[in-house]
Amino acid sequence: MDVKVRYEMEFQVNSSPQLLYQYISTPSGLSEWFADNVNSRGEYFTFIWNDSEERARLTSKKSGEKVKFRWIDEKDKDTDFYFELRIIEDEITKDVSLMVIDFADEEEVEEAKLLWENQVADLKHVIGSV
């Protein structure tokens, strides 16, 4: 069995935390950059990419600061894996960055990081933070 490892990435984003939060916490915001389409029913989100569909449960959120989605299996049970998006604002400079925390198979971490880089580049483009 493959071992999934946790990794973190941080991206500088020229945006207000409030605007950025809308793009990481709502189905409409997430479907602009993260997936082809995102639907939600309460705390359950369905992420759709091409012919692939993954479900996750929004396990925690703090307005303007972070969201955490835990992947669920086909029996609607939580898995051990999640992804978290945190907005970090520097107290002094007011620079805003997006921290991504995710898991990938050990041999796929670099590929997963490239995918996040592309997705966050899409996010920056959508919010005009290029």
Stockholm file with secondary structure:
# STOCKHOLM 1.0

chainA/1-130         MDVKVRYEMEFQVNSSPQLLYQYISTPSGLSEWFADNVNSRGEYFTFIWNDSEERARLTSKKSGEKVKFRWIDEKDKDTDFYFELRIIEDEITKDVSLMVIDFADEEEVEEAKLLWENQVADLKHVIGSV
#=GR chainA/1-130 SS CCCEEEEEEEEEECSCHHHHHHHHHSHHHHHHHTSSEEEEETTEEEEEETTEEEEEEEEEEETTTEEEEEEECTTSCEEEEEEEEEEEECTTTCCEEEEEEEEEEGGGHHHHHHHHHHHHHHHHHHHTCC
#=GC SS_cons         CCCEEEEEEEEEECSCHHHHHHHHHSHHHHHHHTSSEEEEETTEEEEEETTEEEEEEEEEEETTTEEEEEEECTTSCEEEEEEEEEEEECTTTCCEEEEEEEEEEGGGHHHHHHHHHHHHHHHHHHHTCC
//
